[in-house]
């Protein structure tokens, strides 16, 4: 998975290099980031955003559950002589005495959480933010949901071997739940010695459902965009980026 994060030419586990550069430029401008700005990046991966925020002088914290990604991020910070606080943690359980001016969660991680988990996460965000602090995150849109279909596929070494270093066959069954606007990608990974099943649930959103969810949890929506690089919002976009303020 770390290799997917670090592949700068594709949008798989992380955004591509050019998009990240545009995104960071917009975030720095939109939120007036300076040396007094405290930022927490939830699901920071190998530090593709945190490194760039720190290079612009911000006080940066990165949270991710992957020890390998956090290890890579720490090594990058050390090599560049950057001071970044990294925590290897489930971000639903993350606690700190620090308070932040901006919390980011990029790459549609929010969509993978259940309604209960999203409520818990927003409460945690609210507790970690300074007064008038902001959240920036992105989600998959209903336009993206409408274009997805149920399907069944299988492949030798599915997803270029991401599931195992050993030989395996991967089976993918995709289920669509129209009323809930939820997709399930069910992966069955069959190796010689074992069989595993991975369930990847994704919630899709409209601006209306996002606004309701945030307002019910103590936030005011400041704006919608088509991506976290500040592209003007369009209902035809596959993603929605939201900026919300703590109230």
N, C-alpha and C positions, 0 to 999 in steps of 0.2 A: 504493500500500500504506500509506503514511503516513496517508492520509485514513481508512482502515479502522481503524488504531490509534487515531485521535483521535475516532472516532464513539463517544460515551459511552453510547449507548442500546442497542448491540448487542454480542454476543460473536462477533467475527469474528477480527481479528488481535490484539485485546486484550479483556480483560474489561470489562463495562460499569461505569459510574461507581459505582453503588451496591454492586456486588459488590467492587470494589477497596477501597472504604472499609471494608467488613466484613472483608475479607481482611487489610488492613493492621492493623486493630485487633486481630484475633486473633493475627497474627504478632508484633506488638509485645508482646502479653501473654504468649504461649506461650514465646517465646524471651527474655523479659525484656530487650528491647532498650533500650539507654541510650547515653550519650555515649562509652562505652568499647567499644561493639559495632561490629565491622567486618563489613560486609555486601557481598557481590558478587552482583549480579543478572545472570545469563547470559541473553542474548536480551532485553535490557532495553527494546528498542524506543525510543519517544520519551520514556521516563523516567516512566511512569505510577506505577510502584512506587518507583523510586529517589528521585524527588522527595519522595514521602511519607515514606520512611524517613529522608531527610535532614532533613525538617521536624521529625522526632521526635528529632533530635540524633545519629543514628548516623553513623559514618564509612563512606561509601557509594561503591562502584565499580559502574559499569554497563558491560557489554560487549555490542556488537551489530555485525553486519557491514554494516548499512545506514548509509551516510554521511548520508543525509537524516534518518533517525531520530535518530542521534547529534547531528547539528547542531541539530535541534529541541530535544532534551534539554538540550544545552549552553545554548541560548538561554533555556530555561525556568529553568535553575539561575541564570543570570546575572540574569534579571529578578527572581527571588525572593531574590537574594543568598545562595544556597546553595553550599556547597563540595562538589562531587561530582566524582569522577575518572571520566571517560568514556574508553573505548577503542573505536575502530572496528576490529574484529578478528573473524576466524573464531574462535569460542570453543573450537574443538578445538585451536587453536594458541596460544591466549592464554597469555602468561607475564608474571609480575610478581614483584617481591621482597616484595610485601605478603602477609600471611597473614590469613585471615578466620575469624570466629566462625560465620558463617552464609553459605551459598551458596543462592540461590534460582534456580529455572528454572521459569517459570510460563507456561501456555498450551499444555501438552502437547508442547513442543518435543522432549522426550526421545523421543517416539514416532516422530519423523521420521528418527532415526538408525539406522544398521545395527548389528548386534551388535558388530562391530569398533569402530565409532565410539563406541558406548555404553561399551564397556570402556575405550577411550582417555579418554573424558570423565570417567568415574568415577575413573580413576587421576589425572587432572589435578585433579579436585576434592580428592582425598585429599591430594595434594601442596600444595594451596593452603590447606587448612584448618589452623587451630590445633589443638592437642591437644583432643580432645572436641568439635571443631567439628561443625556439623550441616549437612545438606542438606535442603531442602524443594523438592519438585517434584511435578508432577501428570502423569498419563498417562490414556489411554483404557482403559476396562475391557472385559472380555469381554462384559458385558451390552450395551455399545455395539456390539461386534463382531457379536453375534448378531442385532442388529436391522438391520444393513447388508446390502444386496443388490447383486448385480451389475446393472449398468444401462448404457445408452448414451443420451446426450442431446446436443443441439446448440442453440446460441442465438447470435443476433446480439449482439455486444458483451457476451459472457458475463461474469458476475460484475460487472455494471455498469461495464464498461470497464477492469477492473483490469489486463488484459494489455497494452493499448496505447492511445495517444491516437488512433491511426488506426482507421478502420473495420476490423472483423474479424468472423469467425465462430469461435466456440469449440466444439470437440467434446470431450465428456467420456465416456471409457470407464472403467468401474469394474470391477475384478477382485477376487475374494475368494479367499484362500488359507486354507482351513479348518484344515489341519494346523499351519501356521506362525502362525496368528492374525494375518495381515497383510492389509491392504487396499492396492490400488494404484489411485489416481486418475490416469489418463493424460489429460492435456489436450493437444489439438492446436489450435493457434491459427493460423488462415489469414488472412493479410492480402494486399493486392494485390501487394506486392513480395516477400513471404517467407512461409514456413511454419515454425512452431516446434512442438516437442513438449516438454512438461514432465511429468516423472514424480514423483508425490507418493506415497511409500511411508509407511504408518503401521503401526507395531507396536502390538498391543493386549495388555494384561497382566491377570493375576490377582494377588492378594496373594501367592500361592505363587511364581509366576515372578519377581515383583519381589523378594521376600525372597531367593530363591536368587541372583539377579543381583547384588544389593547385597552379600550376604555373601561371594560369591566374589571380590569386589573390595575387601574391607577395610572394610566398613561393617556396623553393627548396626542393624536396624530398630527404631525407637522407637515408631512408631505409624502406623496407616493412618486416613485420613479420606475423606469423600466429595468434598471440595474443599479448596482452600487457604484457605478461611475457617474451617476447623475443624469443619465439619459432621460429625456422627457417621457412621462408616463403615456403608454398606449395600451388600449385593451387588447391589442393583437400581440403584445409581448408574451413570451413564455414565462417570464418572471416578473415579480413585483418587489421592488425595494421600498422599505418603509423607514421613515425617520419619525420617532416618537419621543415625546418629552415626559418626564416624570411630573406628576401633579400631586 
